Amino acid sequence: MSEFAWPWIVLVLPLPWLLRRWLRPAAPDQALHLPHPGLHLASVVEQAPTGARTWLLVLAWLCMVGAAARPQWVGPPQAQQRSGRALMLAVDLSGSMRTEDMELAGQVVSRFGAVEAIAGDFISRRSGDELGLILFGTRAFLVTPLTYDLSAVSAQLQSSTVGLAGTETAIGDAIAVAAKRLSSLPEPARVLVLLTDGVNNAGNITPLDAARAAKAAGIRVYTIGIGATEMRVPDFFGTRVVNPSADLDEGMLRSLATQTGGRYFRATDTNELAAAYRAIDALEPMPQQGPELRPRHELFRWPLLAGMLCLLFALAPSARRPVPAVNA
């Protein structure tokens, strides 16, 4: 069905007639001041618009008013499908996330580069979930509150840079920020996915204290430890193999997940990172009927185009008009 979004615009329809009635045209000697008293304009017979031109102007005005009223095609009501799950992502931006020990599509990338690509795909597939984003380093920040706008969450993640929140790792603070945002929601909906490559060495709250608060609030925490176990680095004798994830506190991450009813994932490469996100993505959704929405398609372009064409034809010169002479 069709309808107008702003039907009250039709109140301006009589405006041209009212202006023509109230604003009388001034006489030539009043409209133009001549500096020499001996000069005066010869009277010119006013040429009224032809009938066709008048109707074109009227039709142009009707089309313009119709376009301003915003005609729309309104579709049938459609129920929104909502999973009922609120999922908060907490991503580590500490300095160690710059370590280039991951491989993606045959190219060596940093840990955060791998997270950008794989978590971005994870976000795009969470249709029906409310998603939020927390970035943490020395401090933890809520960057995107819970929203159904997945593109906004993905854009915030893609625009982030390592070190933005400091170079250290405040895991406990990140969990506390998530718990504060999720605690007001229905208990089965509360999920936190925390990704880090290090150990808690900053912040005001210890991870275990934060885990106890999350458990009390009914929040399930899924933890992902990222970082390769072997990496070649140059030294005085050529290269040597080191463990770039030596600082990763797997025991703490596993304890966080176990206490809250979540699960711990270890991602030593991009394949394991993708598998971790797929496992989390497989959580059973809880179907929930959302509010009904009716799709709307704007149609104002067509009357606007018709009005402009009518105005163009009405103002097109039809014949050469005589130029009034000036008499002395």
TIDRENVEX-945957 format. One record per residue (C-alpha): residue in one letter; x, y, z; residue number from 1. Coordinates in steps of 0.25 Angstrom, whole numbers, plus 2048, in hexadecimal, padded with zeros to 3 digits. Example, Ala and Ser with C-alpha at 12.3 -4.5 7.8 and 13.67 -1.06 7.14 Angstrom:
2
<"a"; <831; 7EE; 81F>; 1>
<"s"; <837; 7FC; 81D>; 2>
This chain:
328
<"m"; <800; 800; 800>; 1>
<"s"; <804; 80E; 7FE>; 2>
<"e"; <804; 81A; 808>; 3>
<"f"; <80A; 827; 80B>; 4>
<"a"; <814; 829; 816>; 5>
<"w"; <811; 838; 817>; 6>
<"p"; <803; 83A; 813>; 7>
<"w"; <802; 848; 81A>; 8>
<"i"; <80A; 84D; 80F>; 9>
<"v"; <7FE; 84F; 806>; 10>
<"l"; <7FA; 85B; 80F>; 11>
<"v"; <804; 863; 806>; 12>
<"l"; <7FC; 860; 7F9>; 13>
<"p"; <7F5; 86D; 7F9>; 14>
<"l"; <801; 875; 7FC>; 15>
<"p"; <804; 87A; 7ED>; 16>
<"w"; <7F5; 87F; 7EC>; 17>
<"l"; <7F6; 886; 7F9>; 18>
<"l"; <803; 88D; 7F5>; 19>
<"r"; <7FE; 891; 7E8>; 20>
<"r"; <7F1; 897; 7EF>; 21>
<"w"; <7F8; 89E; 7FA>; 22>
<"l"; <805; 8A3; 7F3>; 23>
<"r"; <801; 8AC; 7E8>; 24>
<"p"; <80B; 8AF; 7DE>; 25>
<"a"; <811; 8BE; 7DF>; 26>
<"a"; <80F; 8C8; 7D4>; 27>
<"p"; <81B; 8CB; 7CB>; 28>
<"d"; <81E; 8D8; 7D1>; 29>
<"q"; <81E; 8D2; 7DF>; 30>
<"a"; <826; 8C6; 7DC>; 31>
<"l"; <831; 8CD; 7D5>; 32>
<"h"; <837; 8DB; 7DA>; 33>
<"l"; <83C; 8E3; 7CE>; 34>
<"p"; <846; 8EE; 7D2>; 35>
<"h"; <842; 8F8; 7C7>; 36>
<"p"; <834; 8FE; 7C9>; 37>
<"g"; <832; 8FF; 7BA>; 38>
<"l"; <833; 8F0; 7B7>; 39>
<"h"; <828; 8E7; 7B9>; 40>
<"l"; <825; 8D9; 7B4>; 41>
<"a"; <81B; 8D6; 7A9>; 42>
<"s"; <80F; 8CE; 7AD>; 43>
<"v"; <810; 8C0; 7A9>; 44>
<"v"; <805; 8B7; 7A8>; 45>
<"e"; <806; 8AC; 7B2>; 46>
<"q"; <807; 89E; 7AB>; 47>
<"a"; <7FF; 894; 7B3>; 48>
<"p"; <804; 885; 7B3>; 49>
<"t"; <7FD; 87D; 7A9>; 50>
<"g"; <7F3; 872; 7AD>; 51>
<"a"; <7FD; 867; 7AB>; 52>
<"r"; <808; 86E; 7B2>; 53>
<"t"; <7FF; 871; 7BE>; 54>
<"w"; <7FA; 862; 7BF>; 55>
<"l"; <809; 85E; 7BE>; 56>
<"l"; <80D; 867; 7CA>; 57>
<"v"; <801; 862; 7D2>; 58>
<"l"; <804; 853; 7CF>; 59>
<"a"; <813; 856; 7D3>; 60>
<"w"; <80F; 85C; 7E0>; 61>
<"l"; <805; 850; 7E3>; 62>
<"c"; <811; 846; 7E0>; 63>
<"m"; <81A; 84E; 7E9>; 64>
<"v"; <811; 84E; 7F4>; 65>
<"g"; <80E; 83F; 7F2>; 66>
<"a"; <81D; 83C; 7F2>; 67>
<"a"; <81F; 844; 7FF>; 68>
<"a"; <814; 83C; 806>; 69>
<"r"; <81D; 830; 804>; 70>
<"p"; <814; 825; 7FD>; 71>
<"q"; <818; 817; 801>; 72>
<"w"; <815; 809; 7FE>; 73>
<"v"; <813; 801; 80B>; 74>
<"g"; <814; 7F2; 80B>; 75>
<"p"; <80D; 7E8; 814>; 76>
<"p"; <812; 7E7; 822>; 77>
<"q"; <81E; 7DE; 824>; 78>
<"a"; <822; 7D8; 832>; 79>
<"q"; <830; 7DA; 836>; 80>
<"q"; <838; 7CE; 83A>; 81>
<"r"; <840; 7D0; 847>; 82>
<"s"; <849; 7C5; 84D>; 83>
<"g"; <847; 7CB; 85B>; 84>
<"r"; <856; 7CA; 85D>; 85>
<"a"; <85F; 7D6; 861>; 86>
<"l"; <86D; 7D3; 85D>; 87>
<"m"; <879; 7DC; 861>; 88>
<"l"; <886; 7DB; 85B>; 89>
<"a"; <893; 7DF; 863>; 90>
<"v"; <89F; 7E1; 85A>; 91>
<"d"; <8AD; 7E3; 85F>; 92>
<"l"; <8B5; 7EF; 859>; 93>
<"s"; <8C1; 7EE; 861>; 94>
<"g"; <8CF; 7F0; 85B>; 95>
<"s"; <8D1; 7E1; 859>; 96>
<"m"; <8C6; 7E0; 84F>; 97>
<"r"; <8D0; 7E6; 845>; 98>
<"t"; <8D7; 7D9; 845>; 99>
<"e"; <8D8; 7D3; 837>; 100>
<"d"; <8D7; 7C4; 83A>; 101>
<"m"; <8C9; 7C1; 832>; 102>
<"e"; <8C7; 7BE; 824>; 103>
<"l"; <8BB; 7C1; 81C>; 104>
<"a"; <8B9; 7BE; 80D>; 105>
<"g"; <8C8; 7BA; 80C>; 106>
<"q"; <8CC; 7C8; 812>; 107>
<"v"; <8D2; 7CA; 81F>; 108>
<"v"; <8CA; 7D4; 827>; 109>
<"s"; <8C9; 7D9; 836>; 110>
<"r"; <8C1; 7D3; 840>; 111>
<"f"; <8B7; 7DF; 840>; 112>
<"g"; <8B7; 7DE; 830>; 113>
<"a"; <8B2; 7CF; 831>; 114>
<"v"; <8A8; 7D3; 83C>; 115>
<"e"; <8A2; 7DF; 833>; 116>
<"a"; <8A0; 7D5; 827>; 117>
<"i"; <89A; 7C9; 82F>; 118>
<"a"; <893; 7D0; 839>; 119>
<"g"; <88D; 7D9; 82F>; 120>
<"d"; <887; 7CD; 828>; 121>
<"f"; <882; 7C8; 835>; 122>
<"i"; <87B; 7D5; 837>; 123>
<"s"; <874; 7D5; 82A>; 124>
<"r"; <86E; 7C7; 82D>; 125>
<"r"; <868; 7CB; 83A>; 126>
<"s"; <85B; 7D0; 834>; 127>
<"g"; <850; 7D1; 83E>; 128>
<"d"; <85A; 7D3; 84A>; 129>
<"e"; <85D; 7E0; 851>; 130>
<"l"; <86C; 7E2; 850>; 131>
<"g"; <875; 7EC; 858>; 132>
<"l"; <884; 7EE; 857>; 133>
<"i"; <88E; 7F1; 863>; 134>
<"l"; <89C; 7F4; 85F>; 135>
<"f"; <8A6; 7F3; 86A>; 136>
<"g"; <8B5; 7F5; 86D>; 137>
<"t"; <8BA; 7FC; 879>; 138>
<"r"; <8AB; 801; 87B>; 139>
<"a"; <89E; 7FB; 876>; 140>
<"f"; <894; 803; 86E>; 141>
<"l"; <886; 800; 869>; 142>
<"v"; <887; 804; 85A>; 143>
<"t"; <87A; 7FF; 855>; 144>
<"p"; <86E; 7FD; 85E>; 145>
<"l"; <865; 7F1; 85B>; 146>
<"t"; <85E; 7F3; 84E>; 147>
<"y"; <858; 7EB; 843>; 148>
<"d"; <860; 7F4; 839>; 149>
<"l"; <86B; 7EA; 836>; 150>
<"s"; <872; 7F3; 82B>; 151>
<"a"; <874; 7FD; 836>; 152>
<"v"; <87B; 7F3; 83F>; 153>
<"s"; <883; 7EE; 833>; 154>
<"a"; <887; 7FC; 82F>; 155>
<"q"; <88C; 7FF; 83D>; 156>
<"l"; <895; 7F3; 83E>; 157>
<"q"; <89B; 7F6; 830>; 158>
<"s"; <89E; 804; 834>; 159>
<"s"; <8A5; 800; 841>; 160>
<"t"; <8B4; 800; 842>; 161>
<"v"; <8BE; 7F8; 84B>; 162>
<"g"; <8C2; 801; 857>; 163>
<"l"; <8B5; 809; 857>; 164>
<"a"; <8B1; 806; 865>; 165>
<"g"; <8C0; 805; 86A>; 166>
<"t"; <8CB; 7FA; 869>; 167>
<"e"; <8C8; 7F2; 875>; 168>
<"t"; <8BC; 7E8; 877>; 169>
<"a"; <8B0; 7EA; 881>; 170>
<"i"; <8A8; 7DD; 87F>; 171>
<"g"; <8A1; 7DF; 88C>; 172>
<"d"; <89C; 7ED; 889>; 173>
<"a"; <897; 7E8; 87B>; 174>
<"i"; <88F; 7DE; 882>; 175>
<"a"; <889; 7E8; 88C>; 176>
<"v"; <885; 7F1; 881>; 177>
<"a"; <87E; 7E6; 87A>; 178>
<"a"; <877; 7E1; 887>; 179>
<"k"; <872; 7EF; 889>; 180>
<"r"; <86C; 7F0; 87B>; 181>
<"l"; <866; 7E2; 87B>; 182>
<"s"; <861; 7E0; 889>; 183>
<"s"; <854; 7E8; 886>; 184>
<"l"; <850; 7DE; 87B>; 185>
<"p"; <848; 7D1; 87D>; 186>
<"e"; <852; 7C6; 882>; 187>
<"p"; <852; 7BC; 877>; 188>
<"a"; <856; 7C7; 86D>; 189>
<"r"; <863; 7CC; 874>; 190>
<"v"; <870; 7C8; 86C>; 191>
<"l"; <87E; 7CD; 86C>; 192>
<"v"; <889; 7C9; 862>; 193>
<"l"; <896; 7CE; 867>; 194>
<"l"; <8A3; 7CD; 85E>; 195>
<"t"; <8B1; 7D0; 863>; 196>
<"d"; <8BF; 7CC; 861>; 197>
<"g"; <8C5; 7CF; 86F>; 198>
<"v"; <8C4; 7CF; 87E>; 199>
<"n"; <8BC; 7D9; 886>; 200>
<"n"; <8C7; 7E4; 88A>; 201>
<"a"; <8BE; 7F0; 88B>; 202>
<"g"; <8B1; 7F5; 891>; 203>
<"n"; <8AA; 7F6; 89E>; 204>
<"i"; <8A2; 7E9; 89E>; 205>
<"t"; <8A9; 7DB; 89E>; 206>
<"p"; <8A3; 7D1; 893>; 207>
<"l"; <89F; 7C7; 89E>; 208>
<"d"; <897; 7D2; 8A5>; 209>
<"a"; <891; 7D6; 898>; 210>
<"a"; <88D; 7C8; 895>; 211>
<"r"; <886; 7C6; 8A2>; 212>
<"a"; <87E; 7D3; 89F>; 213>
<"a"; <87B; 7CE; 891>; 214>
<"k"; <876; 7C0; 897>; 215>
<"a"; <86E; 7C7; 8A1>; 216>
<"a"; <867; 7CF; 896>; 217>
<"g"; <865; 7C3; 88E>; 218>
<"i"; <86F; 7C6; 883>; 219>
<"r"; <876; 7BB; 87B>; 220>
<"v"; <884; 7BF; 877>; 221>
<"y"; <88B; 7B9; 86B>; 222>
<"t"; <89A; 7BB; 86B>; 223>
<"i"; <8A3; 7BA; 85F>; 224>
<"g"; <8B2; 7BA; 861>; 225>
<"i"; <8B9; 7BE; 854>; 226>
<"g"; <8C7; 7BD; 84F>; 227>
<"a"; <8D0; 7B3; 849>; 228>
<"t"; <8D9; 7AA; 851>; 229>
<"e"; <8E5; 7AB; 847>; 230>
<"m"; <8EB; 7B6; 840>; 231>
<"r"; <8F9; 7B9; 83A>; 232>
<"v"; <900; 7C5; 83E>; 233>
<"p"; <90D; 7CB; 839>; 234>
<"d"; <919; 7CA; 842>; 235>
<"f"; <928; 7CB; 842>; 236>
<"f"; <92A; 7BD; 83C>; 237>
<"g"; <91F; 7BE; 832>; 238>
<"t"; <911; 7BA; 837>; 239>
<"r"; <90C; 7B3; 843>; 240>
<"v"; <8FE; 7AD; 847>; 241>
<"v"; <8F7; 7B4; 852>; 242>
<"n"; <8E9; 7B3; 859>; 243>
<"p"; <8E2; 7C0; 856>; 244>
<"s"; <8D6; 7BC; 85F>; 245>
<"a"; <8DF; 7B9; 86C>; 246>
<"d"; <8D8; 7C4; 873>; 247>
<"l"; <8CA; 7BE; 870>; 248>
<"d"; <8C3; 7BB; 87D>; 249>
<"e"; <8BB; 7AF; 878>; 250>
<"g"; <8B8; 7AA; 887>; 251>
<"m"; <8B1; 7B7; 88A>; 252>
<"l"; <8A9; 7B7; 87D>; 253>
<"r"; <8A4; 7A9; 87F>; 254>
<"s"; <8A0; 7AC; 88D>; 255>
<"l"; <898; 7B8; 888>; 256>
<"a"; <891; 7B0; 87E>; 257>
<"t"; <88E; 7A4; 888>; 258>
<"q"; <889; 7AC; 893>; 259>
<"t"; <87F; 7B3; 88B>; 260>
<"g"; <87A; 7A7; 883>; 261>
<"g"; <881; 7AB; 876>; 262>
<"r"; <88D; 7A5; 86F>; 263>
<"y"; <89B; 7A8; 86C>; 264>
<"f"; <8A1; 7A8; 85E>; 265>
<"r"; <8B0; 7A8; 85A>; 266>
<"a"; <8B3; 7AE; 84C>; 267>
<"t"; <8C1; 7AC; 848>; 268>
<"d"; <8BE; 7AF; 839>; 269>
<"t"; <8B2; 7B5; 831>; 270>
<"n"; <8AC; 7A8; 82F>; 271>
<"e"; <8AA; 7A5; 83E>; 272>
<"l"; <8A6; 7B4; 840>; 273>
<"a"; <89B; 7B2; 835>; 274>
<"a"; <897; 7A4; 83B>; 275>
<"a"; <896; 7AB; 849>; 276>
<"y"; <88C; 7B5; 843>; 277>
<"r"; <884; 7AB; 83C>; 278>
<"a"; <883; 7A3; 849>; 279>
<"i"; <87D; 7AF; 850>; 280>
<"d"; <875; 7B2; 844>; 281>
<"a"; <86E; 7A5; 846>; 282>
<"l"; <868; 7A9; 853>; 283>
<"e"; <859; 7A5; 852>; 284>
<"p"; <851; 7B1; 84F>; 285>
<"m"; <844; 7B4; 857>; 286>
<"p"; <839; 7B9; 84D>; 287>
<"q"; <832; 7C5; 851>; 288>
<"q"; <828; 7CD; 84A>; 289>
<"g"; <82C; 7DB; 848>; 290>
<"p"; <823; 7E7; 845>; 291>
<"e"; <81C; 7E7; 837>; 292>
<"l"; <822; 7F1; 82D>; 293>
<"r"; <81C; 7F5; 820>; 294>
<"p"; <826; 7F7; 814>; 295>
<"r"; <825; 805; 80E>; 296>
<"h"; <82A; 80A; 800>; 297>
<"e"; <82A; 818; 7FD>; 298>
<"l"; <823; 81D; 7F0>; 299>
<"f"; <825; 82C; 7F1>; 300>
<"r"; <830; 82C; 7E5>; 301>
<"w"; <825; 829; 7DB>; 302>
<"p"; <81C; 835; 7DE>; 303>
<"l"; <828; 83E; 7E0>; 304>
<"l"; <82D; 83A; 7D2>; 305>
<"a"; <81F; 83D; 7CC>; 306>
<"g"; <81E; 84A; 7D3>; 307>
<"m"; <82C; 84E; 7CE>; 308>
<"l"; <829; 84A; 7C0>; 309>
<"c"; <81B; 852; 7C0>; 310>
<"l"; <823; 85E; 7C6>; 311>
<"l"; <82D; 85D; 7BB>; 312>
<"f"; <823; 85D; 7B0>; 313>
<"a"; <81B; 868; 7B6>; 314>
<"l"; <827; 872; 7B7>; 315>
<"a"; <82C; 86E; 7A9>; 316>
<"p"; <82C; 87B; 7A0>; 317>
<"s"; <821; 879; 796>; 318>
<"a"; <822; 886; 78E>; 319>
<"r"; <82B; 892; 78F>; 320>
<"r"; <826; 89D; 798>; 321>
<"p"; <827; 8AC; 794>; 322>
<"v"; <830; 8B5; 79C>; 323>
<"p"; <829; 8C1; 7A1>; 324>
<"a"; <82F; 8CE; 79C>; 325>
<"v"; <833; 8DA; 7A6>; 326>
<"n"; <82D; 8E7; 7A2>; 327>
<"a"; <834; 8F4; 7A5>; 328>
